[in-house]
């Protein structure tokens, strides 16, 4: 990973894409600890078909599935378990919000 924010990707599932890089701007909050992510910090981005979740590198659970995060709504017992799917869809699918490439790519974020 370079200081310019280049990405590396890994896939644990066909639905979630995990990429790593360096934040190129302010304005994101870590999905786990809810603290602002500063420009220049190492981050992990988790992409589904319609959403991108940002994490501090140390807050990321290591799995592509957001249900593995300890601070996840599903793990806080605030809603009945029937409110959640127990697994991600088998693939991202295609639709209005589809893109050609997933993953954090800071060259397009500037």
PLY file of the C-alpha trace (Angstrom):
ply
format ascii 1.0
element vertex 110
property float x
property float y
property float z
element edge 109
property int vertex1
property int vertex2
end_header
0.00 0.00 0.00
1.47 3.34 -0.97
1.00 6.77 0.56
-1.10 7.70 -2.44
-3.87 5.42 -1.17
-3.55 2.48 -3.52
-5.89 -0.38 -2.80
-5.61 -4.06 -2.17
-8.67 -6.28 -2.29
-9.75 -9.57 -0.86
-13.04 -11.36 -1.26
-14.50 -13.66 1.36
-17.82 -13.79 -0.46
-19.33 -13.00 -3.84
-21.42 -10.22 -2.31
-18.99 -8.23 -0.15
-15.76 -6.78 -1.52
-13.14 -5.68 1.01
-10.43 -3.21 0.02
-7.76 -1.35 1.93
-6.22 2.04 1.36
-5.51 5.45 2.79
-8.27 8.05 3.29
-7.88 10.85 0.75
-10.41 13.18 2.38
-12.30 13.93 5.57
-16.00 13.21 6.06
-16.18 9.47 6.73
-16.98 7.85 10.06
-15.84 4.43 11.13
-18.84 2.12 11.05
-17.58 0.26 14.14
-16.35 2.92 16.60
-18.31 5.88 15.11
-15.21 8.14 15.24
-14.23 10.35 12.28
-11.66 8.95 9.88
-8.91 11.49 9.26
-7.30 12.18 5.92
-4.18 10.01 5.61
-5.39 7.25 7.98
-5.27 3.63 6.87
-8.81 2.39 6.23
-10.74 -0.68 5.19
-13.79 -0.35 2.92
-16.46 -3.04 2.67
-18.60 -2.78 -0.49
-21.94 -4.40 -1.17
-24.03 -3.66 -4.24
-25.53 -0.44 -2.89
-23.42 0.51 0.13
-19.85 1.15 1.18
-18.89 0.86 4.84
-15.65 2.45 6.09
-13.61 1.27 9.07
-10.37 2.22 10.79
-7.90 -0.55 10.02
-7.85 -1.59 13.70
-11.66 -1.64 13.98
-12.22 -4.01 11.06
-13.21 -7.57 12.06
-11.24 -9.21 9.25
-14.26 -10.80 7.57
-16.05 -9.47 4.54
-19.45 -9.92 6.24
-20.54 -6.88 8.33
-22.50 -9.15 10.69
-19.13 -10.19 12.17
-18.51 -6.68 13.57
-19.11 -6.61 17.34
-20.91 -3.24 17.17
-23.28 -4.42 14.43
-27.00 -3.80 15.02
-27.69 -7.52 14.62
-25.36 -8.27 17.55
-26.84 -5.65 19.89
-30.24 -7.33 20.34
-32.10 -4.07 19.67
-34.22 -5.72 16.97
-35.70 -9.21 16.64
-33.40 -11.67 14.83
-36.18 -12.07 12.24
-35.36 -8.51 11.07
-32.07 -9.70 9.56
-30.99 -12.14 6.90
-28.59 -14.67 8.37
-26.37 -14.63 5.27
-25.48 -12.24 2.48
-27.00 -12.81 -0.96
-25.04 -15.32 -3.03
-23.96 -12.59 -5.48
-24.13 -8.83 -5.91
-26.63 -9.02 -8.73
-27.28 -6.26 -11.25
-29.54 -3.26 -11.13
-29.79 0.50 -10.98
-26.96 0.80 -8.43
-24.53 -1.61 -10.06
-21.07 -0.47 -11.07
-18.37 -2.06 -13.20
-15.82 -2.31 -10.39
-16.13 -2.48 -6.61
-13.54 -1.54 -4.01
-12.07 1.65 -2.62
-10.19 3.44 -5.38
-9.01 6.83 -4.15
-8.06 8.03 -7.64
-11.80 8.29 -8.35
-12.63 9.77 -4.92
-10.61 12.96 -5.29
0 1
1 2
2 3
3 4
4 5
5 6
6 7
7 8
8 9
9 10
10 11
11 12
12 13
13 14
14 15
15 16
16 17
17 18
18 19
19 20
20 21
21 22
22 23
23 24
24 25
25 26
26 27
27 28
28 29
29 30
30 31
31 32
32 33
33 34
34 35
35 36
36 37
37 38
38 39
39 40
40 41
41 42
42 43
43 44
44 45
45 46
46 47
47 48
48 49
49 50
50 51
51 52
52 53
53 54
54 55
55 56
56 57
57 58
58 59
59 60
60 61
61 62
62 63
63 64
64 65
65 66
66 67
67 68
68 69
69 70
70 71
71 72
72 73
73 74
74 75
75 76
76 77
77 78
78 79
79 80
80 81
81 82
82 83
83 84
84 85
85 86
86 87
87 88
88 89
89 90
90 91
91 92
92 93
93 94
94 95
95 96
96 97
97 98
98 99
99 100
100 101
101 102
102 103
103 104
104 105
105 106
106 107
107 108
108 109
